[in-house]
């Protein structure tokens, strides 16, 4: 078969090249159920036939909302795309108002939902979306038709020829999907990605994945509504990788033990939590075991790849891997060849310690608008450098503008924002997409991200502050869960801090302190404040006097998507956080 160019081609390619017994696997009620390459095509074609009988035409929009990744999502995606229709994935955690806006803006005709929680939100706004004709659920719900009704509509194969006709008319530069980015400000923007945008990204990213074609397994748990995980779904089909969907974030540890994956994706927040759990177990050890654990961790924290630390370091590392790090590897399934980290900046200490432990975490960079991969690290052939997001993938040009902004040109650049030519023209100029990120490319071609252009600010003294640099440094503290640097037009930078309350409680217990359990009281506790001040003093020493955090306030709540303080991809909504905590900001700058 020729190289796949349209997204549904990847499933046909997998069948022809690898014909897997397990293309996708879901765990329900304690049992894994599998879908083979052939079954995937059969069900996908049945969905296409069913959608045709429901009146779906080329360029109609179908919304997909699922709280967990599951094979039904991928089957409906395939069935939609090969008709020349487009799907509109929606973050399940978005508000019902966002559901309403996105479905109206995209004029979605059908919506597939995963479960009762999502259906409840859709049911509340259904009447305000005139285009929406049908809603189907993946779970069995009394109040909503089941997705198998669409499969049943397509059981009669007499209109398969019509499916083939529509499929043949789909061109690679046709629109495939509209992904509404959560956005840290304003209404969600509909990013239009063509089949070619994503398929070009798949083919050029695939060689950065150190796996055995047709013989590897992946664990999938990052939301497939995000282009990052979704692109990997097609890439896994392209590379003949068996995909196992984790039951939930809570069961990842158990699922890793069952599956022993070769590859998975992660976001830095998850890796931090994994590290914190391992660290807490080590801290609970005693005597020689504890001493060995911390010897290995300290060794890991100064790790450099390719034997740069010399033979004596490598000799010690070999011992550490044999007695300590081996257990870390086993906890993650024991077979991981690559963990692709994206979506936010990875702490260099995490990259060091996990890679030292023989768990290869490769950080990459991209945006929804770039389908998504722009660059990614790869341990092979010297293409890995800690603190960078790697080198650009093939046919991707990175240019740094005069003001430091990263500009990208390549086949993965989006078609534009849906129904918004003005905004499209603002970000795509002379063929270059303006990312809004600030960065540098070093002499060896590695890209380093330093900040978001819109987030940099000046103090009243005229000094520029790059908040992300400070935030990423301070978030290395196990006492700090979230932190936002403030101080635009003020005499000094300060910070709003949401402590890691779980760790604070553990610290208090170990110190024999009787700390309050109420978060409002805990955020005002002098001992907690003093301990966090000590953390900040330690990090401040690494920065210039003008950029050091002089004052801070602890916030009494856990910042969440539900509170509207974080986007569905866990990025801070800075304006909203500022407005929410205005009284604390006033208190900081009152003097």
Legacy VTK file of the C-alpha trace (Angstrom):
# vtk DataFile Version 3.0
C-alpha trace
ASCII
DATASET POLYDATA
POINTS 591 float
0.000 0.000 0.000
1.164 3.532 -0.691
1.948 5.782 2.281
-1.258 6.895 4.063
-2.164 10.544 3.429
-5.729 10.806 4.788
-6.374 9.993 8.450
-8.659 7.009 7.804
-5.959 5.529 5.499
-3.883 4.662 8.572
-6.369 1.983 9.696
-6.326 0.360 6.237
-2.516 0.603 6.223
-2.323 -1.140 9.614
-4.574 -3.980 8.406
-2.445 -4.508 5.302
0.983 -4.180 6.949
0.453 -5.730 10.402
-3.099 -7.148 10.692
-3.046 -7.008 14.500
-5.231 -9.233 16.677
-5.188 -6.360 19.188
-5.312 -2.946 17.529
-7.125 -1.376 20.507
-8.018 -2.718 23.948
-10.416 -1.378 26.603
-10.791 -2.539 30.200
-14.369 -2.772 31.448
-15.489 -4.345 34.720
-12.040 -5.832 35.273
-11.702 -7.461 31.826
-9.767 -6.389 28.750
-11.747 -6.483 25.497
-9.854 -6.179 22.241
-10.577 -4.882 18.753
-8.490 -6.334 15.896
-7.361 -4.367 12.829
-10.131 -6.059 10.817
-12.840 -5.492 13.456
-11.862 -1.820 13.619
-12.432 -1.449 9.863
-15.684 -3.443 9.987
-17.138 -1.322 12.798
-15.825 1.907 11.281
-17.470 1.116 7.955
-20.723 0.225 9.753
-20.612 3.662 11.475
-20.090 5.316 8.063
-23.087 3.450 6.592
-25.196 4.290 9.650
-24.247 7.983 9.488
-25.198 8.086 5.792
-28.615 6.669 6.702
-28.930 9.433 9.323
-28.412 11.941 6.517
-24.778 12.872 7.207
-23.107 14.493 4.197
-19.574 15.619 3.382
-18.532 18.625 5.542
-21.151 17.951 8.233
-19.765 18.235 11.775
-19.940 15.519 14.454
-19.043 16.294 18.083
-17.201 13.706 20.216
-17.050 14.082 24.019
-15.518 11.341 26.167
-14.226 11.373 29.750
-11.829 8.487 29.021
-10.073 7.231 25.917
-11.911 4.260 24.404
-12.040 2.389 21.105
-15.589 3.658 20.386
-14.164 7.185 20.042
-11.606 6.054 17.447
-14.200 4.002 15.535
-16.592 6.984 15.330
-13.704 9.239 14.310
-12.811 6.841 11.457
-16.461 6.434 10.391
-16.916 10.212 10.251
-13.720 11.128 8.417
-14.032 8.675 5.550
-17.358 10.269 4.592
-15.608 13.624 4.141
-17.391 14.895 7.268
-15.406 16.467 10.120
-15.361 15.712 13.794
-15.229 18.230 16.602
-13.641 16.753 19.742
-14.662 18.593 22.924
-12.903 18.468 26.299
-15.261 16.628 28.687
-14.246 18.972 31.528
-15.353 22.077 29.596
-18.404 23.901 30.929
-21.859 23.322 29.428
-21.616 26.917 28.132
-18.490 25.932 26.184
-20.278 22.812 24.875
-23.084 25.071 23.663
-20.729 27.623 22.084
-18.590 24.989 20.293
-21.539 22.980 18.957
-23.275 26.132 17.715
-20.115 27.626 16.238
-19.266 24.366 14.432
-22.953 23.631 13.643
-22.583 20.054 14.907
-25.326 17.716 13.681
-24.628 14.644 15.857
-22.930 14.304 19.219
-21.411 11.133 20.693
-20.944 11.247 24.487
-19.193 8.788 26.765
-21.285 8.634 29.904
-24.059 9.987 32.134
-21.997 12.970 33.375
-21.291 14.273 29.883
-24.814 13.520 28.679
-26.278 15.514 31.610
-24.359 18.615 30.421
-25.339 18.084 26.763
-28.998 17.521 27.715
-29.087 20.949 29.418
-27.981 22.816 26.281
-29.353 20.588 23.495
-32.354 22.867 22.895
-30.025 25.861 22.402
-28.150 24.110 19.558
-30.530 24.207 16.535
-28.207 22.136 14.300
-28.001 19.204 16.763
-30.282 16.363 15.637
-29.021 13.271 17.501
-27.073 12.412 20.656
-25.698 8.892 21.253
-23.784 7.523 24.243
-20.995 4.940 24.506
-22.175 3.785 27.962
-25.617 2.215 28.292
-27.910 5.015 29.541
-31.668 4.865 29.992
-32.210 8.432 28.810
-29.928 8.406 25.718
-29.781 6.174 22.609
-26.719 3.864 22.561
-24.043 4.249 19.867
-24.721 0.657 18.740
-27.952 2.016 17.218
-25.763 3.732 14.605
-23.835 0.472 14.131
-27.147 -1.372 13.705
-28.293 1.202 11.117
-25.116 0.373 9.210
-25.432 -3.408 9.524
-27.033 -3.579 6.077
-24.099 -3.198 3.691
-26.138 -2.177 0.643
-24.890 1.440 0.857
-21.189 0.554 1.265
-20.643 1.620 -2.359
-21.829 5.094 -1.388
-19.291 5.082 1.496
-16.541 4.163 -0.993
-17.637 6.939 -3.373
-17.516 9.568 -0.589
-14.205 8.192 0.686
-12.622 8.463 -2.779
-13.630 12.116 -2.978
-11.738 13.064 0.208
-8.484 14.852 -0.662
-5.505 15.038 1.693
-5.709 18.841 1.894
-9.404 18.711 2.910
-10.433 19.740 6.415
-10.403 16.721 8.786
-11.174 18.127 12.210
-11.844 21.328 14.139
-10.193 21.353 17.550
-11.324 24.136 19.843
-8.410 25.234 21.953
-9.370 25.955 25.503
-7.535 29.270 25.421
-6.306 31.066 28.527
-8.472 34.037 27.497
-11.817 34.525 25.779
-13.899 32.137 23.692
-12.424 28.861 22.401
-10.839 29.142 18.926
-11.588 26.446 16.327
-8.275 25.207 14.903
-8.825 23.734 11.429
-6.508 20.822 10.683
-6.477 19.041 7.337
-5.811 15.343 6.749
-2.451 16.379 5.331
-1.523 18.568 8.353
-1.845 15.623 10.727
-0.703 12.806 8.397
2.484 14.738 7.483
3.139 15.206 11.197
2.624 11.480 11.841
5.024 10.343 9.126
7.712 12.841 10.155
7.382 12.140 13.901
7.275 8.334 13.613
11.042 7.948 13.213
11.576 9.660 16.600
9.775 6.761 18.320
12.305 4.027 19.236
9.907 1.085 18.873
9.766 -2.174 16.956
7.216 -1.905 14.142
4.331 -4.331 14.524
5.629 -5.617 17.886
5.118 -2.844 20.450
2.469 -1.816 22.975
1.323 1.627 24.097
-0.672 2.734 27.125
-2.983 5.650 26.330
-4.524 7.908 28.962
-3.957 11.542 27.943
-7.228 12.911 26.507
-7.627 11.931 22.855
-9.620 15.152 22.276
-6.194 16.832 22.496
-4.280 16.720 19.175
-1.158 15.375 20.960
-2.651 12.025 21.976
-4.883 11.864 18.911
-1.998 12.206 16.454
-0.300 9.367 18.308
-3.392 7.170 17.831
-2.905 7.357 14.065
0.864 6.989 14.475
0.340 3.816 16.504
-1.813 2.465 13.655
0.933 3.449 11.209
3.617 1.654 13.255
1.533 -1.418 14.136
1.474 -0.606 17.862
-1.157 -2.250 20.105
-3.011 0.493 22.009
-4.353 -0.184 25.516
-6.628 2.443 27.023
-6.104 3.022 30.752
-9.338 2.750 32.741
-8.693 6.072 34.475
-5.872 8.224 35.855
-6.233 6.359 39.164
-5.559 2.948 37.581
-2.462 3.867 35.536
-0.060 2.096 37.952
-2.110 -1.102 37.801
-2.530 -0.884 34.008
1.233 -0.405 33.534
1.830 -3.634 35.457
-0.687 -5.530 33.318
0.423 -4.270 29.909
4.190 -3.615 30.191
4.053 -0.928 27.454
7.000 0.041 25.257
5.772 3.605 24.863
3.405 6.102 26.443
2.834 9.829 26.559
2.779 11.983 29.656
2.499 15.566 30.799
5.010 17.014 33.293
2.373 17.236 36.048
1.864 13.457 35.922
5.616 12.788 35.937
5.958 15.089 38.960
3.284 13.086 40.782
5.019 9.783 39.908
8.326 11.183 41.170
6.712 12.530 44.361
5.195 9.107 45.111
8.531 7.355 44.572
10.291 10.027 46.685
7.750 9.647 49.511
8.305 5.861 49.567
12.065 6.426 49.711
11.711 8.978 52.509
9.736 6.403 54.538
12.641 3.914 54.419
15.151 3.666 57.245
18.845 2.973 57.730
20.952 1.658 54.838
17.962 1.330 52.478
17.125 5.005 52.912
20.765 6.060 52.486
21.055 4.022 49.257
17.793 5.448 47.914
18.926 9.056 48.372
22.425 8.277 47.080
20.794 7.019 43.852
18.415 10.018 43.625
21.255 12.527 44.138
23.260 10.715 41.484
20.262 10.946 39.133
19.836 14.683 39.720
23.228 15.432 38.105
22.775 13.008 35.183
24.059 13.968 31.735
23.473 11.698 28.719
26.098 9.942 26.599
28.545 9.360 29.451
29.402 13.066 29.745
29.932 12.742 33.514
32.847 10.313 33.028
33.557 6.647 33.787
33.328 6.894 37.588
29.831 8.416 37.402
28.730 5.776 34.868
30.106 3.010 37.129
28.076 4.339 40.095
25.017 4.770 37.880
25.230 1.121 36.821
25.118 0.103 40.503
22.242 2.536 41.223
20.250 1.105 38.299
20.880 -2.437 39.529
19.741 -1.903 43.109
17.414 1.140 43.180
16.289 2.346 39.740
15.387 -1.169 38.598
12.382 -0.948 40.956
11.327 2.368 39.397
11.421 0.728 35.957
9.374 -2.224 37.202
6.770 0.144 38.697
6.265 1.587 35.192
5.914 -1.828 33.579
9.606 -2.610 33.105
9.742 -2.265 29.308
9.413 1.451 28.546
11.556 2.566 25.609
10.146 6.080 25.428
7.871 8.406 27.365
6.980 11.385 25.177
6.427 14.429 27.388
4.598 17.477 26.073
1.935 20.123 26.741
4.033 22.087 29.272
7.662 22.614 30.307
9.331 19.580 31.881
11.520 20.256 34.911
15.135 19.454 33.928
15.556 17.621 37.275
12.769 15.205 36.231
14.379 14.652 32.820
17.674 13.951 34.587
16.445 11.631 37.314
14.113 9.538 35.121
16.655 9.151 32.326
19.297 8.250 34.905
16.856 5.625 36.159
16.693 4.108 32.661
13.211 5.519 31.985
13.734 7.515 28.769
11.643 10.668 28.961
11.854 12.637 25.738
10.469 16.161 25.835
8.900 17.644 22.715
7.190 20.856 21.658
4.141 21.700 19.627
0.735 23.361 19.587
-2.723 22.425 18.386
-2.069 24.791 15.476
1.008 22.722 14.476
-0.752 19.330 14.435
1.088 19.224 17.022
4.788 18.251 16.801
7.384 20.887 15.950
10.398 19.316 17.661
11.175 16.387 19.946
14.195 14.842 21.642
15.428 11.403 20.575
18.082 9.535 22.546
19.579 7.998 19.395
22.422 9.610 17.439
23.065 12.322 20.020
19.700 14.011 19.480
18.854 14.381 23.175
19.658 17.398 25.287
18.189 18.033 28.733
16.473 21.407 29.141
15.539 21.558 25.448
12.567 20.319 23.420
14.850 18.656 20.874
15.485 19.351 17.209
12.747 20.076 14.668
11.233 17.129 12.808
11.840 16.785 9.044
10.588 19.571 6.719
9.975 21.897 9.665
11.675 25.258 9.756
12.074 27.183 13.006
12.945 30.859 12.883
13.447 33.133 15.899
11.971 36.613 15.339
13.761 39.770 16.490
11.687 39.877 19.669
12.543 36.224 20.413
9.221 34.734 19.240
9.367 31.231 17.751
8.064 31.132 14.166
7.339 27.793 12.483
6.903 26.814 8.844
6.054 23.304 7.628
3.322 20.965 6.356
1.818 20.719 9.865
0.713 24.377 10.081
-3.077 24.599 10.449
-5.445 25.749 7.702
-6.565 28.571 10.005
-9.121 29.374 12.701
-12.674 28.348 11.800
-14.837 31.316 10.725
-12.099 33.737 11.817
-9.912 34.922 8.906
-8.760 38.033 10.839
-7.317 36.029 13.714
-5.771 33.585 11.216
-4.037 36.484 9.426
-2.672 37.698 12.785
-0.829 34.424 13.485
0.140 33.189 9.989
2.330 35.681 8.144
4.483 34.900 5.089
3.842 31.201 5.639
5.174 31.275 9.210
2.984 30.472 12.199
3.674 32.865 15.091
3.590 30.602 18.148
3.462 33.243 20.886
6.317 31.381 22.603
9.752 32.868 23.203
12.771 30.661 22.623
16.289 30.149 21.315
17.903 27.602 18.999
21.390 26.648 20.176
24.456 26.094 17.983
23.607 22.391 17.607
20.016 23.036 16.506
18.227 22.233 19.795
15.221 24.424 20.609
14.807 25.835 24.116
11.532 27.501 25.185
11.956 30.346 27.626
8.506 31.949 28.014
5.159 32.969 26.542
5.419 36.293 24.719
2.152 37.663 26.155
3.087 36.679 29.693
6.335 38.647 29.985
5.926 41.923 31.844
7.808 44.973 33.101
8.072 46.100 36.700
7.665 49.804 37.522
11.469 49.950 37.542
11.473 49.017 33.838
12.918 45.522 34.344
11.540 42.683 32.191
10.278 39.618 34.056
9.814 36.216 32.363
7.287 34.615 34.754
7.458 31.069 33.369
11.188 30.834 34.056
10.571 31.708 37.713
7.450 29.517 37.945
9.135 26.454 36.464
12.045 26.832 38.886
9.861 27.304 41.968
7.501 24.444 41.047
10.433 22.096 41.581
9.673 22.456 45.285
7.593 19.590 46.614
5.727 22.149 48.757
4.377 23.968 45.681
1.631 22.595 43.442
0.772 25.733 41.425
2.326 29.170 41.354
1.733 32.359 39.400
4.242 35.196 39.300
2.675 38.682 39.293
4.020 42.237 39.370
3.297 44.035 36.107
3.948 47.772 36.643
4.617 47.070 40.330
7.925 47.733 42.093
8.727 44.012 42.465
7.601 40.555 41.373
5.496 38.547 43.831
3.644 35.236 43.678
0.299 33.594 44.325
1.031 30.072 45.524
-1.242 27.060 45.803
0.733 24.705 48.043
0.801 20.949 47.572
-1.527 20.485 50.532
-1.044 16.703 50.584
2.705 17.131 50.971
2.297 19.955 53.513
0.146 17.626 55.671
2.763 14.857 55.376
5.565 17.303 56.281
3.580 18.534 59.301
3.014 14.955 60.482
6.720 14.092 60.144
7.628 17.231 62.136
5.067 16.457 64.845
3.168 19.694 64.179
-0.550 19.962 64.867
-1.564 21.750 61.683
-5.185 22.695 60.939
-6.961 20.556 58.311
-9.061 23.467 57.038
-7.250 24.912 53.972
-8.188 28.516 54.751
-6.577 28.207 58.204
-3.655 26.195 56.819
-2.882 28.875 54.212
-2.511 31.421 57.049
-0.450 29.141 59.316
2.850 30.886 60.260
4.842 27.611 60.262
3.647 26.679 56.777
4.319 30.215 55.499
7.818 30.194 57.032
8.618 26.804 55.456
7.514 27.965 51.997
9.502 31.189 52.484
12.572 28.980 53.051
11.893 27.216 49.729
11.558 30.544 47.918
14.747 31.918 49.483
16.613 28.879 48.137
15.384 29.445 44.570
15.709 33.247 44.725
19.476 32.828 45.115
19.602 31.585 41.500
18.028 34.752 40.059
18.974 38.402 39.670
17.870 40.758 42.460
15.213 42.460 40.260
13.460 39.156 39.451
13.455 37.551 42.908
10.093 36.853 44.537
9.932 39.358 47.392
6.437 38.552 48.711
3.827 35.851 48.281
0.385 34.789 49.458
-0.875 31.201 49.806
-4.263 30.529 48.244
-6.717 28.505 50.313
-8.178 26.489 47.417
-6.845 23.893 44.996
-6.781 25.536 41.545
-8.899 23.458 39.224
-10.605 23.264 35.836
-13.977 23.224 37.632
-13.165 26.539 39.352
-12.329 27.963 35.928
-8.745 28.758 36.994
-7.106 26.160 34.730
-7.746 25.224 31.100
-8.643 21.595 30.285
-4.932 21.068 29.533
-4.061 22.341 33.038
-2.609 25.676 31.909
-3.220 28.687 34.146
-5.881 31.215 33.119
-3.820 34.139 34.348
-6.425 36.883 33.992
-9.051 34.816 35.799
-6.635 33.802 38.588
-5.707 37.483 39.054
-9.357 38.527 39.236
-10.214 35.651 41.604
-7.399 36.516 44.019
-7.456 40.315 43.624
-7.783 40.795 47.398
-4.577 38.776 47.981
-2.772 40.801 45.281
-3.960 44.042 46.936
-2.636 42.724 50.248
0.797 41.977 48.700
1.172 45.452 47.211
-0.679 47.391 49.940
2.509 48.642 51.599
LINES 1 592
591 0 1 2 3 4 5 6 7 8 9 10 11 12 13 14 15 16 17 18 19 20 21 22 23 24 25 26 27 28 29 30 31 32 33 34 35 36 37 38 39 40 41 42 43 44 45 46 47 48 49 50 51 52 53 54 55 56 57 58 59 60 61 62 63 64 65 66 67 68 69 70 71 72 73 74 75 76 77 78 79 80 81 82 83 84 85 86 87 88 89 90 91 92 93 94 95 96 97 98 99 100 101 102 103 104 105 106 107 108 109 110 111 112 113 114 115 116 117 118 119 120 121 122 123 124 125 126 127 128 129 130 131 132 133 134 135 136 137 138 139 140 141 142 143 144 145 146 147 148 149 150 151 152 153 154 155 156 157 158 159 160 161 162 163 164 165 166 167 168 169 170 171 172 173 174 175 176 177 178 179 180 181 182 183 184 185 186 187 188 189 190 191 192 193 194 195 196 197 198 199 200 201 202 203 204 205 206 207 208 209 210 211 212 213 214 215 216 217 218 219 220 221 222 223 224 225 226 227 228 229 230 231 232 233 234 235 236 237 238 239 240 241 242 243 244 245 246 247 248 249 250 251 252 253 254 255 256 257 258 259 260 261 262 263 264 265 266 267 268 269 270 271 272 273 274 275 276 277 278 279 280 281 282 283 284 285 286 287 288 289 290 291 292 293 294 295 296 297 298 299 300 301 302 303 304 305 306 307 308 309 310 311 312 313 314 315 316 317 318 319 320 321 322 323 324 325 326 327 328 329 330 331 332 333 334 335 336 337 338 339 340 341 342 343 344 345 346 347 348 349 350 351 352 353 354 355 356 357 358 359 360 361 362 363 364 365 366 367 368 369 370 371 372 373 374 375 376 377 378 379 380 381 382 383 384 385 386 387 388 389 390 391 392 393 394 395 396 397 398 399 400 401 402 403 404 405 406 407 408 409 410 411 412 413 414 415 416 417 418 419 420 421 422 423 424 425 426 427 428 429 430 431 432 433 434 435 436 437 438 439 440 441 442 443 444 445 446 447 448 449 450 451 452 453 454 455 456 457 458 459 460 461 462 463 464 465 466 467 468 469 470 471 472 473 474 475 476 477 478 479 480 481 482 483 484 485 486 487 488 489 490 491 492 493 494 495 496 497 498 499 500 501 502 503 504 505 506 507 508 509 510 511 512 513 514 515 516 517 518 519 520 521 522 523 524 525 526 527 528 529 530 531 532 533 534 535 536 537 538 539 540 541 542 543 544 545 546 547 548 549 550 551 552 553 554 555 556 557 558 559 560 561 562 563 564 565 566 567 568 569 570 571 572 573 574 575 576 577 578 579 580 581 582 583 584 585 586 587 588 589 590
